[in-house]
Amino acid sequence: MDKFMDFLQNKLIPPLAKIGNLRYLLAVRNGLVVTLPAIIAGSIFLIIGNIPIQAWLHFIKPYENMINVAVNASFGIISLLAAMGIGYELSKSYSMDAISGGALAVMAFIILQFNNKFVLDTSGFASSGLFTAIISAIISTEIYRFFVKRNIVIRLPEGVPPAVSNSFISLIPAITVLFVFWLVRVPIGFDVSAFIEHIFSPLLFALNSLPGILIYTLLVSMLWCAGVHGDMTLEGVADPIFIQFLTANALAYTHGDPLPYITASGFSSLFVNVGGTGATLTLVLLMLRSRSKTYKELGKVAFPGACFEINEPVIFGFPIVMNPLLMIPFIVVPLILATLSYIFMSVGIIGKPVTMVPWTMPPIIGPLMATGWDWKAGVWSAIEIIIALLMYYPFFKIAEKQMLATEKSTENMADSVKQSV
């Protein structure tokens, strides 16, 4: 165990943490946040149009196309919003005008969506263009930075409103961005979207496979065990893929087509991390009935947050970080839940994620909503809690025994002090 902890602290964690803090990945992670309101709002319309009650489905049938307008207007512009958000965040990280950076990113992205007949193909605005949006935002912002850093910009006199002044500062970069991306797409005729899709196709396949999602789950858990926010560290790389999976599932769902992806956004947060990463809601439930005063009080403090997937009080308070005993179930339980959930979805026992549900949604309710009201997903979520509870139990009892001994020793010392006084 000492060798494993040494490997974790000195070999695995530093490079992963460094990657997670790269400027570009931070910009992608923060920039994608702007897509969440659209995805969640679109999911509400998707849920409303597919409530599994026959009378409701019959009633809503004449309005189905009207409802799908809202779904397509939200899920259908995910990449466009992502380009704006990433351009904004990356420009802000360079202390440049963020609005201008977002605007340049959108312009660059749209140019790349013209087909070979020079007609704008808006299908790329949906999730299929997400990686193109990321690349467009990064390159356009770097062009913007190149000119600002060298002061090759048009500056207006002092006293001019900042909004007007910033628009002129970004004028030369805007002309350059427009020319560069136009040159690539029109005269040269290079299809950037198709090229990027070809490059990232192995990664897309990997994260929708059982081995791929297990490696991702393992890395997230191990990072947390070292005190690093595993989900946040890796989401800059993984979230664009999981969101792309979800939007593809949502659009397939609205058309009645088979859902193409299992590990869409919501798979990890709702079906693997039951009550937070590591399925620690079950550990909180065990603490609430503990004979240890320390654990019982911690359980009371942690329970409200754990119901909404917030488990930092447990991870740092129990603690799980650098705790060889509790690290075992914290790592193993998510791997088992991910494996079983993947298998059940792949054979059609439970539904795949089709709507964006906030990661703070409680267990049972979250999976039920994410799968379009599949009651079996809610039942499976309840079973997952029982599985995790049984797996945490023996490790918790060992920790509880140790804590009871510590508490008794502390009480004896306190009594000795009182008697001596």
PyMOL commands that set and color helices and strands:
alter all, ss='L'
color gray80, all
select helices_A, chain A and resi 2-20+23-48+54-75+78-93+98-111+122-125+127-149+162-169+171-185+192-207+210-225+230-254+267-272+281-288+293-306+312-317+324-346+365-370+375-420
alter helices_A, ss='H'
color red, helices_A
deselect
rebuild
show_as cartoon
